[in-house]
Amino acid sequence: MRAAAPAAALACAVALFGLAGALGAGAAAAPVTLPQVMDWAGKTLTGVDDWPLLGFDARGLTLASPVGATLRPNGLVEGDIRQEFFEPVELDGLILRSTSGRWSVDCAHQRYAVLRLSLFARNDLKAPLGERAPAEPVWLARDAMAGPVIDGLCEAVKNGVPVVPPPPS
């Protein structure tokens, strides 16, 4: 995992999917500094050495796919985002520790939509619980949680980080 930006708020789909806070009372304290987060990730996650760290907060960390972002013909930017939580969190009665999703970002209007979200019971994207995908994108205004994802995907396109052309329709 690469630290791509200074520590920032965890970007997660709280507004779209109603993700609740940590459940584990009495558990070890969550990492609060970048070195602590990197240490936790090194001990907990596999295969993320080339995934840029977009941000973290008391709940967990957010990573961007090393593949980069896709600039669509309509100007929207899409990318795969992974979230790993320090403690279990609840979503509609499910207890999860990690998610993987496809985000769409409108850089010009600073808004985002989570197009797909896969849920996992354990860290490191283990023990799948299911997938959520709204029929139509639900656009949400930039907020503290989504800011690092919006910034990361928009910067990837702006700075020429691998931009994958959309597949033919």
TAGIZI-V457854 format. One record per backbone hydrogen bond with DSSP energy under -0.5 kcal/mol. NH is the residue of the N-H (numbers start at 1). CO is the residue of the C=O. E is the energy in kcal/mol with one decimal. If there is no record, write none. Layout:
BEGIN
nh: (NH	NH)
co: (CO	CO)
e: (E	E)
END
This chain:
BEGIN
nh: (2	4	4	5	12	14	17	18	20	23	25	27	37	38	39	40	41	42	43	44	45	51	52	52	53	54	54	55	56	57	61	62	63	64	65	68	69	70	71	72	72	75	77	78	79	81	82	83	84	85	86	87	89	90	91	94	96	96	97	98	99	100	101	102	103	103	104	105	106	107	110	111	112	113	115	115	116	117	118	119	120	121	122	126	126	129	130	132	139	140	142	147	149	150	151	152	153	154	155	156	157	158	159	160	161	164	164	165)
co: (51	2	53	53	10	12	13	14	90	88	23	24	33	34	35	36	37	38	39	40	41	48	50	64	2	52	62	62	8	60	84	55	82	52	80	65	162	78	69	70	76	72	105	70	103	101	63	99	61	97	59	59	96	21	94	91	89	94	120	120	83	118	81	116	79	101	113	77	111	105	106	106	140	104	102	113	102	132	100	130	98	127	126	122	123	119	119	117	137	112	110	143	146	146	147	148	149	150	151	152	153	154	155	157	156	69	162	163)
e: (-1.5	-1.2	-1.0	-0.8	-0.8	-0.6	-3.1	-2.4	-3.2	-2.1	-1.0	-0.8	-2.5	-2.7	-2.1	-2.7	-2.8	-2.3	-1.7	-1.6	-2.9	-1.8	-0.6	-0.5	-4.0	-0.6	-2.7	-1.3	-2.4	-2.3	-2.7	-2.8	-3.2	-2.4	-2.3	-1.2	-1.2	-3.0	-0.5	-0.7	-3.0	-2.3	-2.7	-2.6	-1.9	-3.0	-2.7	-2.5	-2.2	-3.1	-2.6	-0.7	-2.7	-0.7	-2.5	-2.4	-3.0	-0.6	-2.5	-1.6	-2.3	-1.9	-3.1	-1.8	-2.9	-0.5	-2.8	-3.2	-2.6	-0.9	-0.9	-1.4	-2.4	-2.3	-2.6	-0.8	-1.3	-2.8	-3.6	-3.1	-2.3	-3.0	-2.4	-1.0	-0.5	-3.1	-1.1	-2.9	-0.7	-2.9	-1.9	-2.0	-0.6	-2.5	-2.9	-2.3	-2.8	-2.4	-2.6	-2.0	-1.6	-2.3	-3.0	-0.9	-2.2	-1.3	-0.6	-0.5)
END
